[in-house]
Amino acid sequence: MKTRKRSKKGFSLLELLIVVAIILIIATIAVPSLLRSRQATNESAAVGDLRALNSGETTYASSNGQNFATLAQLASGGLVDSRFSAGAGSVTLHGEKYVADGATITDPTTSQAVGGAQPGSYGIQTNVSGTAARYDYETGVDAVVRYNTKFPSGSQSAAPVGQ
């Protein structure tokens, strides 16, 4: 009588379940970190865009008798990216909606208006849409980019970035 040796090929169900459990644990740890990195990337891009808009406003004002431009005028003049050509309130980039040309921005330390709604100045704000970013940002004629953590989107108080 011949006995056949049974060869074992493949993995058992238990081994496969253990591998799946390990993958799920790793994903549970990694996904929140990836989301935070994406938010940080979006926020960095928004701050960079506001700095570019400040630069464009300064350049425009120096050539136009210290009068500031709208987002659409800056884009049509080639001073900022053409993505801003739609104008204030219509531009959403990096999860932030850009609002400008009417918002009064107040420095939280001095309570002085630093941009918007007054002749010879400008104000640009970003408002977070969804969970793409954690903070709203704003800037004005003083060219300081401020972020807002305490107040809801669209409020007028914020702290300078980096302080």
C-alpha positions in Angstrom: 0.0 0.0 0.0 1.3 3.3 -1.0 0.9 6.3 1.2 0.7 9.6 -0.6 2.4 12.5 0.9 0.1 15.4 0.8 1.9 18.6 -0.2 0.7 21.8 1.4 0.3 24.6 -1.1 -1.0 28.1 -0.3 -2.0 29.8 2.9 -4.6 28.9 5.5 -7.6 31.1 6.2 -6.2 32.0 9.6 -2.9 33.3 8.0 -4.8 35.4 5.5 -7.0 36.9 8.2 -3.9 37.9 10.2 -2.4 39.6 7.2 -5.6 41.5 6.5 -5.8 42.6 10.2 -2.2 43.8 10.1 -2.9 45.8 6.9 -6.0 47.4 8.5 -4.0 48.4 11.6 -1.4 50.1 9.4 -4.0 51.9 7.4 -5.7 53.1 10.5 -2.5 54.7 11.6 -1.4 56.1 8.2 -4.7 57.6 6.9 -5.0 60.4 9.5 -1.4 61.4 9.0 -1.9 61.5 5.2 -5.0 63.8 5.7 -3.0 66.1 7.9 -0.2 66.3 5.4 -2.7 67.2 2.7 -4.2 69.9 4.8 -0.7 71.3 5.5 0.1 71.3 1.8 -3.2 73.1 1.0 -2.5 75.7 3.7 1.0 76.3 2.5 -0.2 76.8 -1.1 -2.9 79.3 0.2 -0.3 81.3 2.1 1.9 81.3 -1.0 -1.0 82.5 -3.2 -1.7 85.3 -0.7 1.9 86.4 -0.8 1.8 86.4 -4.6 -1.4 88.5 -4.5 0.3 90.9 -2.1 3.2 91.2 -4.5 0.8 91.7 -7.4 -1.1 94.4 -5.5 2.1 96.3 -4.7 3.3 96.1 -8.3 -0.1 97.3 -9.6 -0.3 100.1 -7.0 3.1 101.4 -7.9 2.1 101.7 -11.6 -1.4 103.0 -11.0 -1.1 106.0 -8.6 -1.4 103.9 -5.5 -4.8 102.4 -6.5 -5.2 98.7 -5.8 -6.7 96.2 -8.2 -9.3 93.5 -8.0 -8.3 89.9 -8.4 -9.6 89.9 -12.0 -7.5 93.0 -12.8 -4.4 91.4 -11.3 -4.9 88.3 -13.4 -5.6 90.1 -16.6 -2.5 92.3 -16.1 -0.4 89.2 -15.8 0.6 90.0 -12.2 -0.9 86.8 -10.7 -1.8 83.4 -11.9 -4.7 83.3 -14.5 -6.7 81.1 -12.1 -7.7 84.3 -10.3 -9.3 85.8 -13.4 -12.8 84.8 -12.3 -12.6 87.4 -9.6 -13.3 87.5 -5.9 -15.7 84.9 -4.5 -15.4 82.8 -7.6 -12.0 81.3 -7.1 -11.5 78.1 -5.1 -7.9 76.8 -4.9 -6.3 74.3 -2.6 -9.6 73.9 -0.7 -9.8 77.6 0.1 -12.3 80.1 -1.4 -10.7 83.5 -2.1 -12.8 86.5 -1.1 -11.6 90.0 -1.7 -12.2 93.7 -2.5 -14.7 94.4 0.2 -13.7 92.8 3.5 -12.3 95.0 6.2 -9.4 93.2 7.8 -8.4 94.3 11.3 -5.0 93.7 13.0 -6.0 91.9 16.2 -3.1 93.5 18.2 -3.8 97.1 17.4 -7.5 96.9 16.2 -6.5 99.1 13.2 -7.9 98.3 9.8 -5.1 97.0 7.6 -7.1 96.3 4.4 -10.3 96.4 2.5 -13.4 98.6 2.4 -11.4 101.8 2.7 -10.0 103.9 -0.2 -6.4 103.1 -1.1 -6.4 99.7 0.4 -7.3 96.1 -0.3 -8.2 93.0 1.7 -8.1 89.3 0.6 -9.4 86.4 2.7 -9.6 82.7 2.1 -12.4 80.7 3.6 -12.0 76.9 4.1 -14.3 74.7 2.1 -14.8 71.3 3.7 -11.9 69.6 5.4 -9.3 70.6 2.9 -7.6 72.9 5.4 -7.8 73.9 9.0 -7.5 77.7 8.9 -8.8 80.7 7.1 -6.2 83.1 6.0 -6.3 86.9 5.3 -4.0 89.7 4.2 -4.3 93.4 3.6 -2.3 96.4 2.6 0.3 95.8 5.3 1.1 92.5 3.4 1.0 90.4 6.6 -0.6 87.0 6.1 -2.8 86.2 9.1 -4.5 82.9 10.0 -7.7 82.4 11.9 -8.1 79.5 14.3 -10.5 80.9 16.9 -13.3 82.4 14.8 -15.6 80.9 12.2 -14.9 81.4 8.5 -15.3 85.0 7.4 -14.7 86.6 10.8 -12.4 89.6 11.1 -9.8 88.7 13.8 -6.7 86.7 13.3 -3.0 86.3 14.2 -0.1 86.8 11.9 1.4 83.6 10.4 4.5 82.6 12.2 3.6 84.2 15.6 
